[in-house]
């Protein structure tokens, strides 16, 4: 939304931020897994090495305008990028996430062409 250059600016900023700040947590094995798609971030961390609030506190110290809205795992599953990831014994199950307002209604392609 907004300026066409805003997504490029955000990408440059986030890549720089990751290089300077996230790498140290990955190298220290405090964060086990980190992946980002545009501005959605999935972090898997070791609770014995880092407290979730410390991640948010660290991010705010780096830049006051970064807002982290964490969603924590519930019942061994979490929603990320409209997919539900469920931890099973020795595997990860992935299911398409449907919002409660989903109607499963589709538009007939051939009616639009006429």
Buried (B, 14 or more C-beta within 10 A) or exposed (E): EEEEEEEEEEEEEBEEBBEEBBEEBBEEEBBEEBEBEEEEBBBEBEEEEBEEEEBBEBBEEEEEEBEEEEEEEEEEBBBBEEEBBBBEEEEEEEEEBEEEEEEEEEEEEEEEEE
